[in-house]
Amino acid sequence: MVFKRLINYFISLINLVVIRLGLCDSDNIDVEIVYKSNDFIIVNKPEDIFTNNHNKARPSLDVILGKKYPHLVNSKLEHSFYFVHRLDFVTSGLLCIALNKRACAKASSAMQKRISQKYYIALVRGHVSKDHLDLTNPIGYCAKEVDGNRKMCNVDEECCTEPRDAHTRLVVLERGVYMSYPATKVLLQLVTGRRHQIRVHCSTIGHTIVGDYTYSGRKDTSPHRTFLHSYRLIV
């Protein structure tokens, strides 16, 4: 068992290094457009892909979409598209992209006013005891990670800086077992949209998302990915 975990750890580490250094071929990464109108496209973002970044050698959604759908690229924009919101590097699922400035402003306003609704599916470690939870711990930056990966933390931690209100609603869908360990499938609604909000809130209640290397204290290395997926988006 220990040997298997060690092997999985090194596989996960190698995959992360390959992605971070841009050594994987973005041409082999497929991105599906699940909805398209004159104003918006909704895409299914793969896990372990940046939404956009300044290093074009690294696989990112803007580069991949630009290659597959060059007719949708706006050459006047640094990242080619109007990204209404973002998904974490590790998170897969639905992401809204506006096709013009007016649509982007309208969708961005809806999100800022919390008119839009964003739902996620996750698999967390352990059995969540209550069927419904409102997670409201404020979230801020971790002072220990200023020069690292900008890890976040909840306000109760001494290292927390610049905390802001955060609210996540959690509903238990199913309790079961994953790889011989208790696990719970949950539906989560983002009421606010802080960086890493769902991951921090789940970790705070002692139910870290399966595969979340960062918020498990760098212990969860067995799965090939973090089990967090953007499931439904209402704009």
URHU-V653853 format. One line per field, one symbol per residue. psi: psi as a letter, one per 30 degrees, with the letter a starting at -180 (. if undefined). Layout:
# URHU-V653853
psi = ???
This chain:
# URHU-V653853
psi = eeeeeeeeeeeeeeeeeeeefhfljffgkkkkjfkkafflkkljkllhkkellfjffkkleeeeeeeeifffkjffkegfljjealklefklakkkkkfleeeeeeeeeeeeghelkkklklklkljkekfkkjjgklkakjffgegbghklllffkffkkhklkkkkkkkkekkbkkhgkklkklkkkjelilkgeeeeeeeeggikkkgjeeggghfjfelflkikkjekkj.
